[in-house]
Amino acid sequence: MRELRMKRESTEESFISTFNSKKATEKPEMFAPVMESSLVDPDEVEESLALTNFTESVKTKCKDQLSSLDRRMGYLLSEPELANERNPVGPLIIGNTFQQAFSELDTDIEVKFSLSKIFDKFSGDSIYQMYCEMNDHVNCRDVLPTIATNARIP
């Protein structure tokens, strides 16, 4: 906790800077299952699991809003079949950015895994609201206005 307090500002700056520099064309870094007989670093597996848990949690919480936003972002980026994983504001990009921001902490994987769970728990409502506002914003500018979004800001 002491290290987090001491590095809070630089960690926040790292997150914002990394998130703002992401491009839709960049392929997010993900753990790729290894089918060969090579050893996989257990920490990489834990980080991948944390990222997967976060991503799936956001996808579940924000299903309708995210689906609409994926289509609208695909339209804006001239990539109509834009996959959720390539959405520049999608949960995978957010999760990767979060992990990169905390990669500089001098802590073990258990602490980083706990931070990831806390981030997931407390960011879900904010991410949902962000997706609602983004959909409303592009919808008001006639970007695929006929896409229905059933969910509304709580």
Summary of the structure (lengths in Angstrom):
residues: 154
radius of gyration: 16.7
end to end distance: 32.0
largest distance: 52.8
contacts: 412
relative contact order: 0.17
helix: 66%
strand: 0%
